[in-house]
Amino acid sequence: MKENFLFLKPLGGSNREVNMNQNQGEISKIMENQDRRLSENQQLARLIELSEKQLFHARVKSVLTLITTLCVVYALILVVPAIRKTAASADAVIAQASITITLMDEGIGGIIEMSEAITEMGQSMDALIEENGDAVSSLMKEVEAIDFEGLNKAIKDLGDVVEPFAKFFNRFK
């Protein structure tokens, strides 16, 4: 646009007006450059300020990371021996449980053998009762057939008869 002003002559105007227009254009450019420089300086100052804040935050993050790392290492130093001790105890408990399970298996085997023996004995008793059932029933009939009152009377009568002999023989003692 500036080039157009240089080659164009104003209609009915003078060179002086053209020079004034040129001077005003140059002045506005100078002011724009100064504004731009001022703006650039402000931007640089803002950039430096932000960089300093970033540096501060980076340092804080570094310190916090170091503290966290130290805490984790300290916790590991404290926890690892406890974990190892617990693991050793767990191994001992598992070994004892294994022994107990083995003994229980052996005991269950013995109980199974004993129950089989009891079952066999019960079957033998059943067979014995079945075999001797008739004999026992006939024996029970004979025992029921005994006249206990008559037997008691006979024993009393025998005692009455034997008593005088017992007195007689006691005299010779």
C-alpha positions in Angstrom: 0.0 0.0 0.0 2.9 2.3 0.7 4.1 1.8 -2.8 0.8 3.1 -4.1 1.2 6.4 -2.2 4.6 7.0 -3.6 3.7 6.7 -7.2 0.3 8.3 -7.1 0.1 12.0 -7.1 -2.9 13.5 -5.3 -5.5 15.3 -7.4 -5.2 19.0 -6.8 -2.9 18.3 -3.7 0.7 19.1 -3.0 3.7 17.0 -2.3 3.6 18.3 1.2 0.3 16.4 1.9 1.9 13.2 0.5 4.9 13.7 2.8 2.7 14.1 5.8 0.8 11.0 5.0 4.2 9.2 4.6 5.4 10.6 7.9 2.3 9.5 9.7 2.6 6.0 8.3 6.2 5.8 9.4 5.3 7.1 12.9 2.5 4.5 13.2 5.0 1.7 12.2 7.6 2.9 14.7 4.9 2.9 17.4 3.8 -0.6 16.4 7.4 -1.7 16.6 7.8 -0.2 20.0 4.5 -1.8 21.2 5.7 -5.1 19.7 9.0 -4.7 21.6 7.3 -3.8 24.8 4.9 -6.7 24.2 7.9 -9.0 23.5 9.6 -7.8 26.7 6.5 -8.5 28.7 6.2 -11.9 27.1 9.8 -12.7 27.9 9.3 -11.6 31.5 6.2 -13.8 31.7 8.1 -16.7 30.2 10.9 -16.3 32.7 8.4 -16.2 35.5 6.7 -19.3 34.3 10.0 -21.0 33.8 11.0 -20.2 37.4 7.6 -21.6 38.6 8.2 -24.8 36.6 11.7 -25.1 38.0 10.3 -24.7 41.6 7.7 -27.3 40.9 10.2 -29.7 39.4 12.4 -29.4 42.4 9.4 -30.0 44.8 8.5 -33.1 42.7 12.1 -34.3 42.9 12.2 -33.9 46.6 8.9 -35.6 47.1 9.9 -38.5 44.8 13.1 -38.9 46.8 11.2 -38.9 50.1 8.7 -41.4 48.7 11.5 -43.7 47.5 13.2 -43.5 50.9 10.0 -44.4 52.6 9.4 -47.3 50.4 12.9 -48.6 50.9 12.6 -48.2 54.7 9.3 -50.0 54.7 10.8 -52.8 52.6 13.7 -53.1 55.1 11.2 -53.4 57.9 8.6 -55.6 56.2 10.8 -58.1 54.3 12.2 -59.8 57.5 8.6 -60.1 58.9 7.4 -61.6 55.7 10.3 -64.1 55.7 9.5 -65.0 59.3 5.8 -65.4 58.5 6.7 -67.6 55.5 8.9 -69.8 57.6 6.1 -70.1 60.2 3.6 -70.9 57.4 6.0 -73.6 56.1 6.3 -75.2 59.6 2.5 -75.1 59.9 2.0 -76.7 56.5 4.6 -79.4 57.3 2.8 -80.2 60.6 -0.6 -80.2 58.8 0.8 -82.6 56.3 2.0 -84.9 59.1 -1.4 -84.7 60.8 -3.2 -85.5 57.6 -0.9 -88.6 57.1 -1.7 -89.7 60.6 -5.4 -89.1 60.1 -5.3 -91.2 56.9 -3.6 -94.0 58.8 -6.2 -93.7 61.6 -9.1 -93.7 59.1 -7.6 -96.9 57.6 -7.5 -98.5 61.0 -11.1 -97.4 61.7 -12.2 -98.9 58.4 -10.5 -102.2 59.2 -12.1 -102.2 62.7 -15.5 -101.5 61.2 -15.1 -104.3 58.7 -14.1 -106.6 61.6 -17.1 -105.6 63.6 -19.3 -106.1 60.6 -17.9 -109.6 60.1 -18.3 -110.3 63.8 -22.0 -109.2 63.6 -22.5 -111.4 60.6 -20.9 -114.3 62.4 -23.2 -113.7 65.4 -26.2 -113.6 63.1 -25.1 -116.9 61.6 -24.5 -118.4 65.0 -27.9 -117.3 66.2 -29.5 -118.6 63.1 -27.7 -122.0 63.4 -28.4 -122.3 67.1 -31.8 -120.6 67.0 -33.7 -123.8 67.0 -31.6 -125.3 69.8 -32.0 -122.2 71.9 -35.7 -122.1 71.3 -36.1 -125.7 72.3 -33.9 -125.1 75.4 -36.1 -122.1 76.3 -39.2 -124.3 75.9 -37.7 -126.9 78.3 -36.6 -124.2 80.8 -40.2 -122.8 80.7 -41.5 -126.4 81.2 -39.6 -126.7 84.5 -41.9 -126.5 87.5 -40.0 -124.2 89.7 -42.5 -124.3 92.5 -42.3 -128.1 92.6 -38.5 -127.9 92.5 -38.5 -125.4 95.4 -40.8 -127.7 97.4 -38.5 -130.7 96.7 -35.5 -128.7 97.8 -37.2 -127.7 101.0 -38.3 -131.3 101.6 -34.7 -132.4 101.0 -33.4 -129.8 103.4 -35.9 -131.0 106.1 -34.7 -134.6 105.6 -31.0 -133.7 105.6 -31.2 -131.4 108.6 -31.5 -134.1 111.3 -28.5 -135.9 109.7 -26.5 -132.7 109.8 -27.2 -132.2 113.5 -26.3 -135.8 114.2 -22.9 -135.6 112.5 -22.2 -132.2 114.1 -22.2 -134.0 117.5 -19.1 -136.0 116.6 -17.0 -133.1 115.7 
